[in-house]
Amino acid sequence: MSQNEIEKKDAESLARRCVAVCEERKAAEILLFDVREKSILADFYVVCSGTSMPHIRAIGENLRKAMLDEGLRPRGQDGAPGSRWMVLDYGSVLIHILDPEMRNFYNLEELWDDRKILYRGGSPLPQQGPTRPLKAKTVEDALNVQDEE
């Protein structure tokens, strides 16, 4: 199917189909944004998380397969599961699959207005605690802890 045919396909139904595939693969914290009035790159953005590199790969592969079954090929793909961030470009729909750390760092959700979220779903990401317990309760304690290390 050509790019023009992809654009003729209803962009919102394509975006919702992508969300459904993400749900099937147990993607975490799925968001679908309608950015038609804000972005020249795409009409819809799907942002979701995978909990591991194999999970990110599975989400991406299943999206590609599901879209191929409908006769759609991605216009582009960037990143690999090992990069912890994959992007699939279907013209009117961009899908971002990130691991939790990358998602927190880049905070893509802040680019768009929460009122433009058409769908919010998927399982919540597990809460991550600090990687190192805090020993200090005061600034003086913190300085002493650093000296001890």
Secondary structure as UniProt FT lines:
FT   HELIX           3..8
FT   HELIX           11..24
FT   TURN            25..26
FT   STRAND          28..34
FT   TURN            36..38
FT   STRAND          44..49
FT   HELIX           53..69
FT   TURN            70..71
FT   STRAND          76..78
FT   HELIX           81..83
FT   STRAND          85..89
FT   STRAND          93..98
FT   HELIX           100..106
FT   HELIX           108..111
FT   HELIX           114..116
FT   STRAND          117..121
FT   HELIX           139..148
//
